[in-house]
Amino acid sequence: MSGTYAIALGRFYGELAERLLAGAEAAFAQGGGHAVEVFDVPGAFELPLAASYAARTGRFAGVACLGAVIRGETDHYDFVCAEAARGVMRVQLDTGVPCAFGVLTCETMEQALARSGGDKRDQGRHAAEAVLRMAALRRELANG
């Protein structure tokens, strides 16, 4: 298991994706200067498959899954959020490779901006920090 990490990035909301990516890359850099590879996907729904592809290569110590889903006028939001979250969890449980769910699930663009490095929180950074911690825990337990 290497010290290289993957970021699966849902690009549906371009500005939010860039903000989430900046936060995650900063956390990986501050957490030890880890190498990071970014894999773009169309949106949040595709994140679990990208995470699975990355995790199953054996090249990555963890995967941060980043993206955004903003509620619209239909039930589409509910399905995308639930299945993306369930898929990311399944990948980490099936592979043992830590995967963080750094997907904004917001009512409005304003809420999403505030949570992507704005005034409330930085979901990209938090996802990367979670992956780093879980990868460290995995190493600790493997080394006894």
HELIX and SHEET records of a PDB file:
HELIX    1   1 GLY A   14  GLN A   30  1                                  17    
HELIX    2   2 ALA A   44  GLU A   46  5                                   3    
HELIX    3   3 LEU A   47  THR A   57  1                                  11    
HELIX    4   4 HIS A   76  THR A   95  1                                  20    
HELIX    5   5 MET A  109  ALA A  114  1                                   6    
HELIX    6   6 GLN A  123  ALA A  142  1                                  20    
SHEET    1   A 4 VAL A  36  VAL A  41  0                                        
SHEET    2   A 4 TYR A   5  GLY A  10  1                                        
SHEET    3   A 4 GLY A  62  ILE A  70  1                                        
SHEET    4   A 4 CYS A  99  CYS A 106  1                                        
END                                                                             
